[in-house]
């Protein structure tokens, strides 16, 4: 990895800027989901968890960026944090009354998890905190990227990728590749491992679009009855 890092070092700013731009573009993909919610007038068929997960991930990544002294990472995750907070608010506004309590409960759990991790970071041994904090971020990232695969059973049963967000998955793959390169340049093992696995998960999801069509598979037509 060192030889690749040395070769890419002159392009550090360009790779970092590209990673930041495509990440911000990916953050705006939440507008598509929120617009669909607005059109149907409720949140039926949608979950607040992707928005909450991205909110938590961006906030924790701001802290991780401070550890790495990387201003670019801090800025891009501040943007993601602001956008996903707006998405959570928008989701809540369109949530039906009886379900608002459940959304508040999920928000509370996400907040408690975030406060717990940030508190841990402040009191952990500085020699250990970067590694352990990186493990937490890695697990959270893999959970977010792999979330669409929770419906893998239905996809295989219906032989259809209908419902999988192709643009978001494709953008996620591009984002993971850019941050993988940036992690190599920074010689950050966590950025490399995080995004290598995220890229692999995205590749699995993209391969489903090649194997299965986007529409539901139609049953074979019944044979025509013979005329007498």
Secondary structure, DSSP 8 states (H G I E B T S, - for coil): -HHHHHHHGGGHHHHHHHHHHHHHHHHTTHHHHHHHHHHHTS-TT--SHHHHHHHHHHHHHHHHHHHHT-HHHHHHHHHHHHHHHHHHHHHHHTS-HHHHHHHHHHHHHHHHHHHHHHHHHHHS-HHHHHHHHHHHHHHHHHHHHHGGGGGHHHHHHHTB-TT--HHHHHHHHHHHHHHHHHHHHHT-HHHHHHHHHHHHHHHHHHHHHHHSBSS-------------
